[in-house]
Amino acid sequence: MKQVESEEQDDLRPEYDFSQLKGGVRGKYVARYREGTNLVLLDPDVAAAFPDAQAVNDALRLVLLEKQAPNPR
């Protein structure tokens, strides 16, 4: 298979010598990052109903309170 030459020029400065880098590990901190992060992607129609993150949190707390309240019959 013939390799196609890239038309892009290498704009990396010559003083950057990546051969000097040793011990680099991909994803080294990903576990720690995930422990402290809980991101939820809202659908656009749901996100449009709330002006900010605080409004979303308030609404979810209200749902949790309603869920925990005894259901009078």
PyMOL Python script that loads the backbone (N, CA, C, O; Angstrom):
from pymol import cmd

cmd.read_pdbstr("""\
ATOM      1  N   MET A   1       0.844  -1.162   0.000  1.00  0.00           N
ATOM      2  CA  MET A   1       0.000   0.000   0.000  1.00  0.00           C
ATOM      3  C   MET A   1       0.894   1.230   0.000  1.00  0.00           C
ATOM      4  O   MET A   1       1.847   1.317   0.774  1.00  0.00           O
ATOM      5  N   LYS A   2       0.589   2.149  -0.845  1.00  0.00           N
ATOM      6  CA  LYS A   2       1.374   3.355  -0.985  1.00  0.00           C
ATOM      7  C   LYS A   2       0.920   4.388   0.050  1.00  0.00           C
ATOM      8  O   LYS A   2      -0.275   4.644   0.197  1.00  0.00           O
ATOM      9  N   GLN A   3       1.873   4.971   0.758  1.00  0.00           N
ATOM     10  CA  GLN A   3       1.524   5.996   1.739  1.00  0.00           C
ATOM     11  C   GLN A   3       1.405   7.337   1.043  1.00  0.00           C
ATOM     12  O   GLN A   3       2.217   7.693   0.189  1.00  0.00           O
ATOM     13  N   VAL A   4       0.372   8.073   1.430  1.00  0.00           N
ATOM     14  CA  VAL A   4       0.148   9.394   0.858  1.00  0.00           C
ATOM     15  C   VAL A   4       0.840  10.409   1.745  1.00  0.00           C
ATOM     16  O   VAL A   4       0.676  10.406   2.965  1.00  0.00           O
ATOM     17  N   GLU A   5       1.624  11.286   1.106  1.00  0.00           N
ATOM     18  CA  GLU A   5       2.309  12.321   1.878  1.00  0.00           C
ATOM     19  C   GLU A   5       1.303  13.339   2.382  1.00  0.00           C
ATOM     20  O   GLU A   5       0.383  13.731   1.664  1.00  0.00           O
ATOM     21  N   SER A   6       1.484  13.755   3.601  1.00  0.00           N
ATOM     22  CA  SER A   6       0.614  14.760   4.187  1.00  0.00           C
ATOM     23  C   SER A   6       0.972  16.112   3.607  1.00  0.00           C
ATOM     24  O   SER A   6       2.148  16.452   3.479  1.00  0.00           O
ATOM     25  N   GLU A   7      -0.045  16.879   3.258  1.00  0.00           N
ATOM     26  CA  GLU A   7       0.184  18.212   2.726  1.00  0.00           C
ATOM     27  C   GLU A   7       0.398  19.228   3.843  1.00  0.00           C
ATOM     28  O   GLU A   7       0.832  20.354   3.599  1.00  0.00           O
ATOM     29  N   GLU A   8       0.082  18.810   5.086  1.00  0.00           N
ATOM     30  CA  GLU A   8       0.264  19.707   6.208  1.00  0.00           C
ATOM     31  C   GLU A   8       1.737  19.809   6.558  1.00  0.00           C
ATOM     32  O   GLU A   8       2.477  18.827   6.493  1.00  0.00           O
ATOM     33  N   GLN A   9       2.149  21.009   6.928  1.00  0.00           N
ATOM     34  CA  GLN A   9       3.528  21.191   7.356  1.00  0.00           C
ATOM     35  C   GLN A   9       3.633  20.917   8.843  1.00  0.00           C
ATOM     36  O   GLN A   9       2.694  21.155   9.602  1.00  0.00           O
ATOM     37  N   ASP A  10       4.768  20.423   9.241  1.00  0.00           N
ATOM     38  CA  ASP A  10       5.024  20.171  10.649  1.00  0.00           C
ATOM     39  C   ASP A  10       5.365  21.505  11.297  1.00  0.00           C
ATOM     40  O   ASP A  10       6.438  22.058  11.055  1.00  0.00           O
ATOM     41  N   ASP A  11       4.457  22.023  12.120  1.00  0.00           N
ATOM     42  CA  ASP A  11       4.693  23.308  12.762  1.00  0.00           C
ATOM     43  C   ASP A  11       5.146  23.161  14.211  1.00  0.00           C
ATOM     44  O   ASP A  11       5.109  24.124  14.977  1.00  0.00           O
ATOM     45  N   LEU A  12       5.573  21.954  14.584  1.00  0.00           N
ATOM     46  CA  LEU A  12       6.068  21.711  15.926  1.00  0.00           C
ATOM     47  C   LEU A  12       7.479  22.283  16.030  1.00  0.00           C
ATOM     48  O   LEU A  12       8.323  22.043  15.166  1.00  0.00           O
ATOM     49  N   ARG A  13       7.720  23.029  17.080  1.00  0.00           N
ATOM     50  CA  ARG A  13       9.031  23.646  17.260  1.00  0.00           C
ATOM     51  C   ARG A  13      10.098  22.591  17.489  1.00  0.00           C
ATOM     52  O   ARG A  13       9.827  21.560  18.105  1.00  0.00           O
ATOM     53  N   PRO A  14      11.294  22.834  17.006  1.00  0.00           N
ATOM     54  CA  PRO A  14      12.364  21.840  17.143  1.00  0.00           C
ATOM     55  C   PRO A  14      12.786  21.598  18.590  1.00  0.00           C
ATOM     56  O   PRO A  14      13.337  20.540  18.894  1.00  0.00           O
ATOM     57  N   GLU A  15      12.541  22.550  19.488  1.00  0.00           N
ATOM     58  CA  GLU A  15      12.957  22.354  20.884  1.00  0.00           C
ATOM     59  C   GLU A  15      12.074  21.361  21.630  1.00  0.00           C
ATOM     60  O   GLU A  15      12.413  20.954  22.741  1.00  0.00           O
ATOM     61  N   TYR A  16      10.940  20.961  21.037  1.00  0.00           N
ATOM     62  CA  TYR A  16      10.097  19.944  21.657  1.00  0.00           C
ATOM     63  C   TYR A  16      10.629  18.570  21.272  1.00  0.00           C
ATOM     64  O   TYR A  16      10.464  18.121  20.137  1.00  0.00           O
ATOM     65  N   ASP A  17      11.262  17.917  22.221  1.00  0.00           N
ATOM     66  CA  ASP A  17      11.865  16.618  21.970  1.00  0.00           C
ATOM     67  C   ASP A  17      11.093  15.563  22.761  1.00  0.00           C
ATOM     68  O   ASP A  17      11.339  15.372  23.952  1.00  0.00           O
ATOM     69  N   PHE A  18      10.174  14.890  22.109  1.00  0.00           N
ATOM     70  CA  PHE A  18       9.334  13.906  22.775  1.00  0.00           C
ATOM     71  C   PHE A  18      10.076  12.617  23.115  1.00  0.00           C
ATOM     72  O   PHE A  18       9.562  11.788  23.866  1.00  0.00           O
ATOM     73  N   SER A  19      11.269  12.443  22.576  1.00  0.00           N
ATOM     74  CA  SER A  19      12.045  11.264  22.944  1.00  0.00           C
ATOM     75  C   SER A  19      12.537  11.369  24.392  1.00  0.00           C
ATOM     76  O   SER A  19      12.914  10.361  24.991  1.00  0.00           O
ATOM     77  N   GLN A  20      12.537  12.564  24.947  1.00  0.00           N
ATOM     78  CA  GLN A  20      12.957  12.776  26.335  1.00  0.00           C
ATOM     79  C   GLN A  20      11.860  12.394  27.324  1.00  0.00           C
ATOM     80  O   GLN A  20      12.139  12.186  28.505  1.00  0.00           O
ATOM     81  N   LEU A  21      10.627  12.301  26.858  1.00  0.00           N
ATOM     82  CA  LEU A  21       9.516  11.969  27.745  1.00  0.00           C
ATOM     83  C   LEU A  21       9.509  10.470  28.020  1.00  0.00           C
ATOM     84  O   LEU A  21       9.498   9.652  27.101  1.00  0.00           O
ATOM     85  N   LYS A  22       9.517  10.136  29.285  1.00  0.00           N
ATOM     86  CA  LYS A  22       9.518   8.732  29.677  1.00  0.00           C
ATOM     87  C   LYS A  22       8.385   8.492  30.671  1.00  0.00           C
ATOM     88  O   LYS A  22       8.085   9.363  31.489  1.00  0.00           O
ATOM     89  N   GLY A  23       7.773   7.355  30.609  1.00  0.00           N
ATOM     90  CA  GLY A  23       6.786   6.969  31.609  1.00  0.00           C
ATOM     91  C   GLY A  23       5.411   7.572  31.426  1.00  0.00           C
ATOM     92  O   GLY A  23       4.596   7.523  32.347  1.00  0.00           O
ATOM     93  N   GLY A  24       5.135   8.129  30.286  1.00  0.00           N
ATOM     94  CA  GLY A  24       3.802   8.672  30.041  1.00  0.00           C
ATOM     95  C   GLY A  24       2.773   7.557  29.964  1.00  0.00           C
ATOM     96  O   GLY A  24       2.979   6.560  29.272  1.00  0.00           O
ATOM     97  N   VAL A  25       1.678   7.726  30.667  1.00  0.00           N
ATOM     98  CA  VAL A  25       0.639   6.706  30.700  1.00  0.00           C
ATOM     99  C   VAL A  25      -0.667   7.341  30.254  1.00  0.00           C
ATOM    100  O   VAL A  25      -1.101   8.337  30.832  1.00  0.00           O
ATOM    101  N   ARG A  26      -1.282   6.787  29.254  1.00  0.00           N
ATOM    102  CA  ARG A  26      -2.542   7.308  28.765  1.00  0.00           C
ATOM    103  C   ARG A  26      -3.655   6.985  29.767  1.00  0.00           C
ATOM    104  O   ARG A  26      -3.802   5.840  30.195  1.00  0.00           O
ATOM    105  N   GLY A  27      -4.436   8.003  30.133  1.00  0.00           N
ATOM    106  CA  GLY A  27      -5.549   7.804  31.048  1.00  0.00           C
ATOM    107  C   GLY A  27      -5.128   7.615  32.493  1.00  0.00           C
ATOM    108  O   GLY A  27      -5.857   7.007  33.275  1.00  0.00           O
ATOM    109  N   LYS A  28      -3.970   8.125  32.855  1.00  0.00           N
ATOM    110  CA  LYS A  28      -3.424   7.915  34.193  1.00  0.00           C
ATOM    111  C   LYS A  28      -4.355   8.425  35.291  1.00  0.00           C
ATOM    112  O   LYS A  28      -4.443   7.811  36.354  1.00  0.00           O
ATOM    113  N   TYR A  29      -5.042   9.521  35.057  1.00  0.00           N
ATOM    114  CA  TYR A  29      -5.884  10.141  36.076  1.00  0.00           C
ATOM    115  C   TYR A  29      -7.377   9.984  35.804  1.00  0.00           C
ATOM    116  O   TYR A  29      -8.189  10.617  36.480  1.00  0.00           O
ATOM    117  N   VAL A  30      -7.751   9.172  34.850  1.00  0.00           N
ATOM    118  CA  VAL A  30      -9.153   9.065  34.468  1.00  0.00           C
ATOM    119  C   VAL A  30     -10.018   8.502  35.595  1.00  0.00           C
ATOM    120  O   VAL A  30     -11.159   8.936  35.750  1.00  0.00           O
ATOM    121  N   ALA A  31      -9.523   7.569  36.372  1.00  0.00           N
ATOM    122  CA  ALA A  31     -10.307   6.998  37.473  1.00  0.00           C
ATOM    123  C   ALA A  31     -10.583   8.059  38.527  1.00  0.00           C
ATOM    124  O   ALA A  31     -11.706   8.166  39.020  1.00  0.00           O
ATOM    125  N   ARG A  32      -9.567   8.847  38.877  1.00  0.00           N
ATOM    126  CA  ARG A  32      -9.734   9.907  39.861  1.00  0.00           C
ATOM    127  C   ARG A  32     -10.716  10.968  39.334  1.00  0.00           C
ATOM    128  O   ARG A  32     -11.529  11.497  40.092  1.00  0.00           O
ATOM    129  N   TYR A  33     -10.633  11.269  38.048  1.00  0.00           N
ATOM    130  CA  TYR A  33     -11.530  12.240  37.436  1.00  0.00           C
ATOM    131  C   TYR A  33     -12.977  11.757  37.496  1.00  0.00           C
ATOM    132  O   TYR A  33     -13.879  12.529  37.822  1.00  0.00           O
ATOM    133  N   ARG A  34     -13.194  10.508  37.188  1.00  0.00           N
ATOM    134  CA  ARG A  34     -14.552   9.960  37.178  1.00  0.00           C
ATOM    135  C   ARG A  34     -15.153   9.875  38.575  1.00  0.00           C
ATOM    136  O   ARG A  34     -16.369   9.994  38.731  1.00  0.00           O
ATOM    137  N   GLU A  35     -14.331   9.675  39.580  1.00  0.00           N
ATOM    138  CA  GLU A  35     -14.832   9.603  40.949  1.00  0.00           C
ATOM    139  C   GLU A  35     -15.466  10.919  41.382  1.00  0.00           C
ATOM    140  O   GLU A  35     -16.474  10.928  42.089  1.00  0.00           O
ATOM    141  N   GLY A  36     -14.879  12.018  40.961  1.00  0.00           N
ATOM    142  CA  GLY A  36     -15.365  13.324  41.384  1.00  0.00           C
ATOM    143  C   GLY A  36     -16.282  13.988  40.395  1.00  0.00           C
ATOM    144  O   GLY A  36     -16.622  15.158  40.570  1.00  0.00           O
ATOM    145  N   THR A  37     -16.694  13.293  39.370  1.00  0.00           N
ATOM    146  CA  THR A  37     -17.503  13.900  38.324  1.00  0.00           C
ATOM    147  C   THR A  37     -18.744  13.066  38.075  1.00  0.00           C
ATOM    148  O   THR A  37     -18.678  11.842  37.963  1.00  0.00           O
ATOM    149  N   ASN A  38     -19.861  13.740  37.990  1.00  0.00           N
ATOM    150  CA  ASN A  38     -21.109  13.066  37.658  1.00  0.00           C
ATOM    151  C   ASN A  38     -21.846  13.942  36.664  1.00  0.00           C
ATOM    152  O   ASN A  38     -22.693  14.749  37.048  1.00  0.00           O
ATOM    153  N   LEU A  39     -21.534  13.787  35.419  1.00  0.00           N
ATOM    154  CA  LEU A  39     -22.153  14.581  34.374  1.00  0.00           C
ATOM    155  C   LEU A  39     -23.338  13.837  33.793  1.00  0.00           C
ATOM    156  O   LEU A  39     -23.285  12.627  33.575  1.00  0.00           O
ATOM    157  N   VAL A  40     -24.404  14.577  33.547  1.00  0.00           N
ATOM    158  CA  VAL A  40     -25.596  14.013  32.940  1.00  0.00           C
ATOM    159  C   VAL A  40     -25.956  14.894  31.761  1.00  0.00           C
ATOM    160  O   VAL A  40     -26.046  16.114  31.897  1.00  0.00           O
ATOM    161  N   LEU A  41     -26.158  14.293  30.624  1.00  0.00           N
ATOM    162  CA  LEU A  41     -26.527  15.035  29.434  1.00  0.00           C
ATOM    163  C   LEU A  41     -28.043  15.059  29.311  1.00  0.00           C
ATOM    164  O   LEU A  41     -28.687  14.017  29.198  1.00  0.00           O
ATOM    165  N   LEU A  42     -28.598  16.258  29.336  1.00  0.00           N
ATOM    166  CA  LEU A  42     -30.048  16.406  29.212  1.00  0.00           C
ATOM    167  C   LEU A  42     -30.430  16.512  27.749  1.00  0.00           C
ATOM    168  O   LEU A  42     -29.688  17.073  26.942  1.00  0.00           O
ATOM    169  N   ASP A  43     -31.581  15.976  27.413  1.00  0.00           N
ATOM    170  CA  ASP A  43     -32.100  16.163  26.070  1.00  0.00           C
ATOM    171  C   ASP A  43     -32.405  17.645  25.872  1.00  0.00           C
ATOM    172  O   ASP A  43     -32.734  18.339  26.835  1.00  0.00           O
ATOM    173  N   PRO A  44     -32.300  18.137  24.646  1.00  0.00           N
ATOM    174  CA  PRO A  44     -32.486  19.567  24.401  1.00  0.00           C
ATOM    175  C   PRO A  44     -33.819  20.122  24.899  1.00  0.00           C
ATOM    176  O   PRO A  44     -33.867  21.240  25.410  1.00  0.00           O
ATOM    177  N   ASP A  45     -34.906  19.349  24.756  1.00  0.00           N
ATOM    178  CA  ASP A  45     -36.206  19.863  25.201  1.00  0.00           C
ATOM    179  C   ASP A  45     -36.267  19.980  26.723  1.00  0.00           C
ATOM    180  O   ASP A  45     -36.917  20.883  27.250  1.00  0.00           O
ATOM    181  N   VAL A  46     -35.600  19.079  27.426  1.00  0.00           N
ATOM    182  CA  VAL A  46     -35.559  19.147  28.891  1.00  0.00           C
ATOM    183  C   VAL A  46     -34.659  20.302  29.321  1.00  0.00           C
ATOM    184  O   VAL A  46     -35.026  21.070  30.211  1.00  0.00           O
ATOM    185  N   ALA A  47     -33.508  20.434  28.715  1.00  0.00           N
ATOM    186  CA  ALA A  47     -32.571  21.504  29.060  1.00  0.00           C
ATOM    187  C   ALA A  47     -33.196  22.878  28.833  1.00  0.00           C
ATOM    188  O   ALA A  47     -32.898  23.819  29.569  1.00  0.00           O
ATOM    189  N   ALA A  48     -34.051  23.004  27.832  1.00  0.00           N
ATOM    190  CA  ALA A  48     -34.686  24.291  27.538  1.00  0.00           C
ATOM    191  C   ALA A  48     -35.655  24.715  28.636  1.00  0.00           C
ATOM    192  O   ALA A  48     -35.977  25.897  28.750  1.00  0.00           O
ATOM    193  N   ALA A  49     -36.120  23.772  29.439  1.00  0.00           N
ATOM    194  CA  ALA A  49     -37.082  24.084  30.492  1.00  0.00           C
ATOM    195  C   ALA A  49     -36.412  24.675  31.736  1.00  0.00           C
ATOM    196  O   ALA A  49     -37.102  25.180  32.621  1.00  0.00           O
ATOM    197  N   PHE A  50     -35.087  24.619  31.816  1.00  0.00           N
ATOM    198  CA  PHE A  50     -34.384  25.088  33.003  1.00  0.00           C
ATOM    199  C   PHE A  50     -33.381  26.174  32.637  1.00  0.00           C
ATOM    200  O   PHE A  50     -32.622  26.026  31.679  1.00  0.00           O
ATOM    201  N   PRO A  51     -33.375  27.269  33.401  1.00  0.00           N
ATOM    202  CA  PRO A  51     -32.452  28.360  33.083  1.00  0.00           C
ATOM    203  C   PRO A  51     -31.000  28.068  33.459  1.00  0.00           C
ATOM    204  O   PRO A  51     -30.081  28.594  32.831  1.00  0.00           O
ATOM    205  N   ASP A  52     -30.786  27.226  34.486  1.00  0.00           N
ATOM    206  CA  ASP A  52     -29.418  26.938  34.918  1.00  0.00           C
ATOM    207  C   ASP A  52     -29.368  25.626  35.699  1.00  0.00           C
ATOM    208  O   ASP A  52     -30.393  24.983  35.920  1.00  0.00           O
ATOM    209  N   ALA A  53     -28.163  25.242  36.110  1.00  0.00           N
ATOM    210  CA  ALA A  53     -27.961  23.981  36.824  1.00  0.00           C
ATOM    211  C   ALA A  53     -28.682  23.974  38.172  1.00  0.00           C
ATOM    212  O   ALA A  53     -29.179  22.935  38.606  1.00  0.00           O
ATOM    213  N   GLN A  54     -28.739  25.126  38.830  1.00  0.00           N
ATOM    214  CA  GLN A  54     -29.409  25.199  40.127  1.00  0.00           C
ATOM    215  C   GLN A  54     -30.896  24.859  39.991  1.00  0.00           C
ATOM    216  O   GLN A  54     -31.454  24.190  40.861  1.00  0.00           O
ATOM    217  N   ALA A  55     -31.536  25.303  38.927  1.00  0.00           N
ATOM    218  CA  ALA A  55     -32.950  25.006  38.700  1.00  0.00           C
ATOM    219  C   ALA A  55     -33.155  23.503  38.481  1.00  0.00           C
ATOM    220  O   ALA A  55     -34.141  22.933  38.948  1.00  0.00           O
ATOM    221  N   VAL A  56     -32.237  22.877  37.781  1.00  0.00           N
ATOM    222  CA  VAL A  56     -32.323  21.432  37.557  1.00  0.00           C
ATOM    223  C   VAL A  56     -32.192  20.701  38.886  1.00  0.00           C
ATOM    224  O   VAL A  56     -32.971  19.795  39.185  1.00  0.00           O
ATOM    225  N   ASN A  57     -31.204  21.098  39.680  1.00  0.00           N
ATOM    226  CA  ASN A  57     -31.007  20.464  40.983  1.00  0.00           C
ATOM    227  C   ASN A  57     -32.220  20.647  41.884  1.00  0.00           C
ATOM    228  O   ASN A  57     -32.628  19.706  42.564  1.00  0.00           O
ATOM    229  N   ASP A  58     -32.803  21.841  41.901  1.00  0.00           N
ATOM    230  CA  ASP A  58     -33.989  22.088  42.720  1.00  0.00           C
ATOM    231  C   ASP A  58     -35.153  21.199  42.291  1.00  0.00           C
ATOM    232  O   ASP A  58     -35.855  20.641  43.134  1.00  0.00           O
ATOM    233  N   ALA A  59     -35.357  21.068  40.990  1.00  0.00           N
ATOM    234  CA  ALA A  59     -36.448  20.239  40.483  1.00  0.00           C
ATOM    235  C   ALA A  59     -36.229  18.769  40.841  1.00  0.00           C
ATOM    236  O   ALA A  59     -37.170  18.074  41.223  1.00  0.00           O
ATOM    237  N   LEU A  60     -35.002  18.304  40.719  1.00  0.00           N
ATOM    238  CA  LEU A  60     -34.713  16.911  41.060  1.00  0.00           C
ATOM    239  C   LEU A  60     -34.874  16.655  42.552  1.00  0.00           C
ATOM    240  O   LEU A  60     -35.344  15.589  42.949  1.00  0.00           O
ATOM    241  N   ARG A  61     -34.491  17.618  43.379  1.00  0.00           N
ATOM    242  CA  ARG A  61     -34.687  17.452  44.822  1.00  0.00           C
ATOM    243  C   ARG A  61     -36.172  17.386  45.160  1.00  0.00           C
ATOM    244  O   ARG A  61     -36.576  16.623  46.037  1.00  0.00           O
ATOM    245  N   LEU A  62     -36.981  18.178  44.471  1.00  0.00           N
ATOM    246  CA  LEU A  62     -38.429  18.142  44.686  1.00  0.00           C
ATOM    247  C   LEU A  62     -38.991  16.775  44.311  1.00  0.00           C
ATOM    248  O   LEU A  62     -39.836  16.234  45.024  1.00  0.00           O
ATOM    249  N   VAL A  63     -38.531  16.221  43.210  1.00  0.00           N
ATOM    250  CA  VAL A  63     -38.966  14.882  42.793  1.00  0.00           C
ATOM    251  C   VAL A  63     -38.569  13.853  43.847  1.00  0.00           C
ATOM    252  O   VAL A  63     -39.352  12.959  44.166  1.00  0.00           O
ATOM    253  N   LEU A  64     -37.366  13.972  44.385  1.00  0.00           N
ATOM    254  CA  LEU A  64     -36.923  13.036  45.421  1.00  0.00           C
ATOM    255  C   LEU A  64     -37.769  13.154  46.683  1.00  0.00           C
ATOM    256  O   LEU A  64     -38.103  12.143  47.300  1.00  0.00           O
ATOM    257  N   LEU A  65     -38.118  14.377  47.071  1.00  0.00           N
ATOM    258  CA  LEU A  65     -38.967  14.569  48.244  1.00  0.00           C
ATOM    259  C   LEU A  65     -40.345  13.957  48.028  1.00  0.00           C
ATOM    260  O   LEU A  65     -40.896  13.320  48.926  1.00  0.00           O
ATOM    261  N   GLU A  66     -40.895  14.152  46.843  1.00  0.00           N
ATOM    262  CA  GLU A  66     -42.224  13.591  46.515  1.00  0.00           C
ATOM    263  C   GLU A  66     -42.174  12.053  46.550  1.00  0.00           C
ATOM    264  O   GLU A  66     -43.119  11.393  46.984  1.00  0.00           O
ATOM    265  N   LYS A  67     -41.078  11.525  46.094  1.00  0.00           N
ATOM    266  CA  LYS A  67     -40.920  10.065  46.056  1.00  0.00           C
ATOM    267  C   LYS A  67     -40.835   9.486  47.481  1.00  0.00           C
ATOM    268  O   LYS A  67     -41.343   8.395  47.741  1.00  0.00           O
ATOM    269  N   GLN A  68     -40.197  10.216  48.388  1.00  0.00           N
ATOM    270  CA  GLN A  68     -40.003   9.742  49.746  1.00  0.00           C
ATOM    271  C   GLN A  68     -41.240   9.960  50.630  1.00  0.00           C
ATOM    272  O   GLN A  68     -41.411   9.274  51.638  1.00  0.00           O
ATOM    273  N   ALA A  69     -42.079  10.893  50.260  1.00  0.00           N
ATOM    274  CA  ALA A  69     -43.272  11.193  51.087  1.00  0.00           C
ATOM    275  C   ALA A  69     -44.245  10.031  51.035  1.00  0.00           C
ATOM    276  O   ALA A  69     -44.433   9.415  49.986  1.00  0.00           O
ATOM    277  N   PRO A  70     -44.870   9.728  52.181  1.00  0.00           N
ATOM    278  CA  PRO A  70     -45.859   8.657  52.171  1.00  0.00           C
ATOM    279  C   PRO A  70     -47.054   9.044  51.294  1.00  0.00           C
ATOM    280  O   PRO A  70     -47.462  10.204  51.244  1.00  0.00           O
ATOM    281  N   ASN A  71     -47.585   8.068  50.626  1.00  0.00           N
ATOM    282  CA  ASN A  71     -48.709   8.295  49.716  1.00  0.00           C
ATOM    283  C   ASN A  71     -50.017   8.111  50.477  1.00  0.00           C
ATOM    284  O   ASN A  71     -50.396   6.976  50.767  1.00  0.00           O
ATOM    285  N   PRO A  72     -50.734   9.220  50.816  1.00  0.00           N
ATOM    286  CA  PRO A  72     -51.985   9.084  51.569  1.00  0.00           C
ATOM    287  C   PRO A  72     -53.075   8.492  50.699  1.00  0.00           C
ATOM    288  O   PRO A  72     -53.246   8.880  49.544  1.00  0.00           O
ATOM    289  N   ARG A  73     -53.819   7.534  51.277  1.00  0.00           N
ATOM    290  CA  ARG A  73     -54.918   6.917  50.512  1.00  0.00           C
ATOM    291  C   ARG A  73     -56.184   7.019  51.275  1.00  0.00           C
ATOM    292  O   ARG A  73     -57.226   6.560  50.807  1.00  0.00           O
TER     293      ARG A  73
END
""", "prot")
cmd.dss("prot")
cmd.show_as("cartoon", "prot")
cmd.util.cbc("prot")
cmd.orient("prot")
